[in-house]
Every structure is written in C-alpha cells, then in structure tokens.
Amino acid sequence: MERGPGDQKMARRGQETVVDSSIAVKWYSVEQESDRALELMNQHVEGTRRLWVTDLLYHEVANGLRYKSNYDENKLNRAVTDLMRLHLITWPVDNILMSKALAIVYKGDVTIYDAVPVALAQLRGTICITADEQTQYRKLKPHGYPVSLLSKEPISNP
C-alpha cells in the first residue's frame, strides 16, 4: 500500500499503531480501561498518533456492540457512523495480509480475527495494541509477535 503526500506529513507528526476491535469497542462502551482506549482515539483525531485497522474491524465492532445490553438499533447505528467518521487508516484484507495472518493462526493457535490485526502490525513495522489478554496477547507475545496489551502500553505522548 503506497503512502500519499498527506501521509508523509502525518507520519512526521505521530507514530503509527494498529488497534484491534477490543480497543475500538471500548470507545463506545464503558468498560475497564475505556479511558486508555479513548486516549488512543483522541491522539488519532489530534494527529499525534496514526491508528491503522483492517476493514474487518468495522464488522467486529458493530457485532460486539450489538450484543451489549444497553445498545438498540439506533444507538448501534450512531456508534457505527461515529466510528466511520474517525477516518481510521484502513487496510483492506488482501492476499499479503491473509498470508501473514494464516501463519500467525497456526503458530500462535489463535483465530483469524485475532491474527489479522497482528499481521497488519507486522506489515506496517509497528505494534498492535489489544485489550484481549487471554486469547491474543498471552498466545502471541511469547512467539515474538508485535502485540502489546492496552494496560501495559504507554499511551500518553506518543
């Protein structure tokens, strides 16, 4: 994926980070560490951090919020609209990404949904921040994959 002139300006202003759906769900649901997740989102909006996601994130977040007891169809529509307006830097699922993700699936014994954002972090040369300690962080970090836990990641001043 090529960068445009605007990307170079933004890259000088802030670091790149991949976030997974466990982080984005916290933007729209009060949960443990929602404040830290919101700080990541605010840094993206302010231009001090570039948040990368795959196009699967939008489906996963909508699905995760759909099953929250305080969400109805209207609230879910508002949240998804807001998520789209964040203009997260979105990498479409392609053969290169899937190939890396499939290798992670087998080596790390995780789902494809857990592997895809970590594969994107590998491709971008950065880290994937997750709040999923049990099924993503603990399984992939020991293999040296670029995954960091939200609770352990320094969020302020990227």
ABEGO torsion letter per residue (X at the ends): XBBBAAAAAAAAABBBBBBBAAAAAAAABBBBGAAAAAAAAAAAAAGABBBBBBAAAAAAAAAAAAABAABBAAAAAAAAAAAAAAGBBBBBBBAAAAAAAAAAAAAAGBBAAAAAAAAAAAAAGBBBBBABAAAAAAAAAAAGBBBBBAAABBABGX
